[in-house]
Amino acid sequence: MKTPLPLNAIHIDDLYWNRYTRLIPEKVIPYQWEVLNDRVPGVPPSNCLRNFRIAAGEEKGERGGMVFQDSDAAKWLEAVAYSLACSPDPVLEKNADGLIALIGRAQEKDGYLNTYFSLKCPEGKWKNLTEGHELYCAGHFIEAAAAYFETTGKTRLLEIMCRFADLICATFGTEPNKLHGYPGHPEIELALVRLYRVTGVRRYLDLAKYFIDTRGSSPNYFIEEMKRPDFKRIFAELSRYDPAYSQSHVPVREQDTAEGHAVRAMYLFCAMADLAQEYNDGELLERCRILWDNVVQKRMYITGSIGSSGILERFTVDYDLPNDSNYSETCASIGLAMFGLRMNMLTADASYFDTVERVLYNTVRSGISLEGDRYFYVNPLEVWPQTCIENSSRAHIKPVRQKWFDCACCPTNLARTLTGLGKYIYLIEDNELYINLFIRNNAEFKINGETVNISIDTDYPKTGHAKIKIKSGALPLTLNIRIPGFIGSGNNFIVCVNGKPAAGERINNYLKITGTWNNDEVTLNFPVEPRLVYSNPKVHLNCGKAAIARGPEIYCLEEIDNGKNLAALSLDTNSPLQEFYSDKIPGGIMVIKACGKRLIAPEQPDSFGENFIPHTENFTLTAVPYGVWGNRNNESEPGEMLVWIRI
Amino acid sequence: MKTPLPLNAIHIDDLYWNRYTRLIPEKVIPYQWEVLNDRVPGVPPSNCLRNFRIAAGEEKGERGGMVFQDSDAAKWLEAVAYSLACSPDPVLEKNADGLIALIGRAQEKDGYLNTYFSLKCPEGKWKNLTEGHELYCAGHFIEAAAAYFETTGKTRLLEIMCRFADLICATFGTEPNKLHGYPGHPEIELALVRLYRVTGVRRYLDLAKYFIDTRGSSPNYFIEEMKRPDFKRIFAELSRYDPAYSQSHVPVREQDTAEGHAVRAMYLFCAMADLAQEYNDGELLERCRILWDNVVQKRMYITGSIGSSGILERFTVDYDLPNDSNYSETCASIGLAMFGLRMNMLTADASYFDTVERVLYNTVRSGISLEGDRYFYVNPLEVWPQTCIENSSRAHIKPVRQKWFDCACCPTNLARTLTGLGKYIYLIEDNELYINLFIRNNAEFKINGETVNISIDTDYPKTGHAKIKIKSGALPLTLNIRIPGFIGSGNNFIVCVNGKPAAGERINNYLKITGTWNNDEVTLNFPVEPRLVYSNPKVHLNCGKAAIARGPEIYCLEEIDNGKNLAALSLDTNSPLQEFYSDKIPGGIMVIKACGKRLIAPEQPDSFGENFIPHTENFTLTAVPYGVWGNRNNESEPGEMLVWIRI
């Protein structure tokens, strides 16, 4: 089984990613700690840690926040775990240990852990799987526990969560005396697989399989649950419940399309992939392939985001990709990257990483400000700030990043993803090393007792040049170097070993080079150039439009560079795209200029007219990477943004 | 003061409108009667009349339907009143009289009339003006009462409603012992003006003025009301109440833009115009002009519909006119036509009728099927049926007309509008007769004791030819013939009197011809030809698009004529538009053909691609009038529709 390298084996020092990998430990994790402790002025109280203190009997008051508020602490702890692997920090570790101890004190005697139900609704435990998020929160804490154990070696959180997992194992299953339910929001399934991998305790894996195999059976558990007299509705908007919302409309092995709430779908599919691997379940793998293809081919935005409907944060239908009213939640993209990593692990096909890279370089970056203290929950592809108004169809679209959210899943999810970035660079299995992302780093690890040293030196995505130094002693090792999909199918992926063209084999979008390595140097050269990407006309809103891209990055137009009303601009596809380096955005970016035109508004104020003759003037469009859009604006001066440009 | 002719003075017999004017009495009103009586299979019970029977103590059971369900009966009665003026029907009149008697029996002793509060919440009367719709329902019943009296001479409903109006006058006002509130949904204001005009009772007019002048005063009545301990929330979605929703954010005389719920805004503006007329209030008139211009110039769709946001059925901001997620409620367009009629009456400017005509020929027709038994509540300008799914951002868009609605304001509103169509044709004041619409009819009425006979013979909008025969005896009479805005500013409005060019004067978009008329014949000739209308580029979603129009009708593309994926089509603006008559839609239409292209989808399924090269093939576009779209589809075979076409 392919596995990522341990995070503390990798040291990332990358021009493009340093900003984030350094910001997270230095600024984001401490900022989020302050938020979770209700200490950031201007941010409404999270109540997250206070809820644990109340549950532990150490503070009086009313439990606050969303039903799943606990999970913010879990994702924060997971981010801390990864951060400590790369950037040791005794103060941070002490805070994390203190929080873990508090969580232990908030845990009930039988292992139950959830401040909402413990404090607000003890009689309602396990009685609202539809909306209650008990298993969801448990899943995030289990992930945090596994991560904290992996990177610090400390077992306290793992012990706490094994106790809870044992209670869950005793509560759910096929046996007549158990509940035959499964979570309204998948997450625990992938977490239980992870807990099994850390502990070796088989019942955790079996429970994950039970949850996956039971999901969507008939009659629908949630529909039946909601009929019970002791069911207490939490979310009014779910009163007309469609089981597809939680991917429980049919058993997972019968699902052909990604339906419902996008984050739920991604976490579910991740667990399906994990179980396909653990049980060598070809049927489940095939189902994962079908669902992956459906998402990536027909329901994903060019920026790697998913979820076309603002209402219920959900998938809709194939090719329905509205640009200015979509949800495209940051967490859903993170889930897609997690799913892609698993599909790559299962299939050894590098093309899955085209999507992982698309997510990381575009929507994950879009999700967080360059200063690390503002976040997008929703990642639209067009923003008209004046239309993003409360109590309207575009109320969910925020034209500027926010300090925090009432439902704050995304900021901590970004933190755990960016601190865990190293997991996406390499995979290893026996004598095969897979290089999936071109991020400057050096790593040291052992295979069969032999130390392997590898470093990647690159300024990607500024260029497509990379120098890989590798030393594996006596060990024969196959390098599998991902050939990125965006370079097309030509012979433009040039690899040399010690200056001589490499005799590699191309398999599944990897170049495979086998050898024994002794401080050898592998150089990569591939084109990272501006290009146009055209929409399939089946995407009705993008007919007659193109997007600018460069390497893994999708570009956008911003008002600050192009003036107001970006929709009035069109692109001349016959003129070459020009690129140049600019430090107008901190960290530096490649800016792309394109020849085009601007429609001129008539003198009349009317929105349409009998006598309007549309005319245009020449205009040079300026495009910047989507991942850094909106970093030159603030609350009082939001700006327009546009990805798909008329041609 | 200009007034419409009494409906029973006008006999409409028009190729274009007969379908509707005959359907309404023959089919629609009886169908709606059955629905209101819960007798139509497949339509969930309305409960409307049953509620009155329960309130009258004549039936047992629970009051059902929306809080404003009573108003469906009111609008039905108003439609019946107009219908009886044109098409006497003893059975219908008997049913209406029976309903009126029932309403009388449901009225409380003090005059109060509202089945929701009488039956469900008697302690809550007048305590939830924000949401309760008591005054809204009262307004519709007052309108019905005035109409029924005007056309039948019967006074029973008028007596009932005067009793209720007197109670309202005793309940609301500036005096310390009265409530200082006003309705959450305007409607009673314009109804009270109408009641004053029918009865001459001044206090009704004064109360209308009170409601208008108090609206939006500080502190906001609704915000204060919602704080009271006895406030009972009816609509969960209004929990974060923004006073702009009900146009109560500032006093009406300080409002510059049309805000909030579009139907509420229209009914409010109508009352403002009425009061401007009654009180000769120039300030209020100026405010009406400002609000009209804001709506018509910047917030109205080319089809005459309004309300850009599906959530809260509201206006958003200038030039925000999404085509496929808008609300564009049929009732809001009807309100806009009512407002336009009033603005024309106040100003004698025919250009207001360009919008009235736009509403009637496009969105009002779109709102009802050619068979009269299916309705659109929401009138989008683009429909992608597969994306119109429950529990999503486009759930409010229905790709086919519906039999009825839980909130059924639109069907009865259509009925009263179409039966009252004659009110829009002529206005009269002293010796001035205004001809505002080109609808085939003959009319007979008296001015200063002198009988005037007028007939308009036309096949408009098939052509722009009309023959007006007029006889006014010894009376000198000025004909004011509206010059439609769509013909532009050239000398293409040709008018002859008895075959000789007329020496008329053009004032405010009217051609004025003064004379004494003795079976004279005035002929009109103006161009009704296919044309392109371009969007102002400020409407970002329509940049680079045009719409096809012909006379007062806006055209659209339908899937049934053009195949799937209408967005892939583009229009060649250099080729002439071709028109021909077709009876493919009952009643016959002018079809317009245009040269264009179709984008060809690639073989790959991906929604975007590195290697897609967009190519096109020639295609002849077929456009039909928007007002009749969707009449060749049914629930099981919905079709795409598109108004704005790429150029």
Boltz contact constraints between the chains, C-beta under 6 A:
constraints:
  - contact:
      token1: [A, 236]
      token2: [B, 236]
      max_distance: 6.0
  - contact:
      token1: [A, 242]
      token2: [B, 391]
      max_distance: 6.0
  - contact:
      token1: [A, 297]
      token2: [B, 605]
      max_distance: 6.0
  - contact:
      token1: [A, 297]
      token2: [B, 606]
      max_distance: 6.0
  - contact:
      token1: [A, 298]
      token2: [B, 607]
      max_distance: 6.0
  - contact:
      token1: [A, 302]
      token2: [B, 608]
      max_distance: 6.0
  - contact:
      token1: [A, 309]
      token2: [B, 392]
      max_distance: 6.0
  - contact:
      token1: [A, 309]
      token2: [B, 393]
      max_distance: 6.0
  - contact:
      token1: [A, 310]
      token2: [B, 393]
      max_distance: 6.0
  - contact:
      token1: [A, 311]
      token2: [B, 392]
      max_distance: 6.0
  - contact:
      token1: [A, 311]
      token2: [B, 393]
      max_distance: 6.0
  - contact:
      token1: [A, 312]
      token2: [B, 391]
      max_distance: 6.0
  - contact:
      token1: [A, 316]
      token2: [B, 387]
      max_distance: 6.0
  - contact:
      token1: [A, 316]
      token2: [B, 392]
      max_distance: 6.0
  - contact:
      token1: [A, 317]
      token2: [B, 386]
      max_distance: 6.0
  - contact:
      token1: [A, 317]
      token2: [B, 387]
      max_distance: 6.0
  - contact:
      token1: [A, 319]
      token2: [B, 607]
      max_distance: 6.0
  - contact:
      token1: [A, 320]
      token2: [B, 387]
      max_distance: 6.0
  - contact:
      token1: [A, 325]
      token2: [B, 393]
      max_distance: 6.0
  - contact:
      token1: [A, 386]
      token2: [B, 317]
      max_distance: 6.0
  - contact:
      token1: [A, 387]
      token2: [B, 316]
      max_distance: 6.0
  - contact:
      token1: [A, 387]
      token2: [B, 317]
      max_distance: 6.0
  - contact:
      token1: [A, 387]
      token2: [B, 320]
      max_distance: 6.0
  - contact:
      token1: [A, 391]
      token2: [B, 242]
      max_distance: 6.0
  - contact:
      token1: [A, 391]
      token2: [B, 312]
      max_distance: 6.0
  - contact:
      token1: [A, 392]
      token2: [B, 309]
      max_distance: 6.0
  - contact:
      token1: [A, 392]
      token2: [B, 311]
      max_distance: 6.0
  - contact:
      token1: [A, 392]
      token2: [B, 316]
      max_distance: 6.0
  - contact:
      token1: [A, 393]
      token2: [B, 309]
      max_distance: 6.0
  - contact:
      token1: [A, 393]
      token2: [B, 310]
      max_distance: 6.0
  - contact:
      token1: [A, 393]
      token2: [B, 311]
      max_distance: 6.0
  - contact:
      token1: [A, 393]
      token2: [B, 325]
      max_distance: 6.0
  - contact:
      token1: [A, 486]
      token2: [B, 610]
      max_distance: 6.0
  - contact:
      token1: [A, 488]
      token2: [B, 610]
      max_distance: 6.0
  - contact:
      token1: [A, 533]
      token2: [B, 608]
      max_distance: 6.0
  - contact:
      token1: [A, 534]
      token2: [B, 612]
      max_distance: 6.0
  - contact:
      token1: [A, 534]
      token2: [B, 614]
      max_distance: 6.0
  - contact:
      token1: [A, 535]
      token2: [B, 608]
      max_distance: 6.0
  - contact:
      token1: [A, 536]
      token2: [B, 601]
      max_distance: 6.0
  - contact:
      token1: [A, 536]
      token2: [B, 607]
      max_distance: 6.0
  - contact:
      token1: [A, 537]
      token2: [B, 568]
      max_distance: 6.0
  - contact:
      token1: [A, 537]
      token2: [B, 599]
      max_distance: 6.0
  - contact:
      token1: [A, 537]
      token2: [B, 601]
      max_distance: 6.0
  - contact:
      token1: [A, 538]
      token2: [B, 601]
      max_distance: 6.0
  - contact:
      token1: [A, 539]
      token2: [B, 607]
      max_distance: 6.0
  - contact:
      token1: [A, 540]
      token2: [B, 567]
      max_distance: 6.0
  - contact:
      token1: [A, 543]
      token2: [B, 567]
      max_distance: 6.0
  - contact:
      token1: [A, 543]
      token2: [B, 568]
      max_distance: 6.0
  - contact:
      token1: [A, 543]
      token2: [B, 599]
      max_distance: 6.0
  - contact:
      token1: [A, 544]
      token2: [B, 646]
      max_distance: 6.0
  - contact:
      token1: [A, 567]
      token2: [B, 540]
      max_distance: 6.0
  - contact:
      token1: [A, 567]
      token2: [B, 543]
      max_distance: 6.0
  - contact:
      token1: [A, 568]
      token2: [B, 537]
      max_distance: 6.0
  - contact:
      token1: [A, 568]
      token2: [B, 543]
      max_distance: 6.0
  - contact:
      token1: [A, 599]
      token2: [B, 537]
      max_distance: 6.0
  - contact:
      token1: [A, 599]
      token2: [B, 543]
      max_distance: 6.0
  - contact:
      token1: [A, 601]
      token2: [B, 536]
      max_distance: 6.0
  - contact:
      token1: [A, 601]
      token2: [B, 537]
      max_distance: 6.0
  - contact:
      token1: [A, 601]
      token2: [B, 538]
      max_distance: 6.0
  - contact:
      token1: [A, 605]
      token2: [B, 297]
      max_distance: 6.0
  - contact:
      token1: [A, 606]
      token2: [B, 297]
      max_distance: 6.0
  - contact:
      token1: [A, 607]
      token2: [B, 298]
      max_distance: 6.0
  - contact:
      token1: [A, 607]
      token2: [B, 319]
      max_distance: 6.0
  - contact:
      token1: [A, 607]
      token2: [B, 536]
      max_distance: 6.0
  - contact:
      token1: [A, 607]
      token2: [B, 539]
      max_distance: 6.0
  - contact:
      token1: [A, 608]
      token2: [B, 302]
      max_distance: 6.0
  - contact:
      token1: [A, 608]
      token2: [B, 533]
      max_distance: 6.0
  - contact:
      token1: [A, 608]
      token2: [B, 535]
      max_distance: 6.0
  - contact:
      token1: [A, 610]
      token2: [B, 486]
      max_distance: 6.0
  - contact:
      token1: [A, 610]
      token2: [B, 488]
      max_distance: 6.0
  - contact:
      token1: [A, 612]
      token2: [B, 534]
      max_distance: 6.0
  - contact:
      token1: [A, 614]
      token2: [B, 534]
      max_distance: 6.0
  - contact:
      token1: [A, 646]
      token2: [B, 544]
      max_distance: 6.0
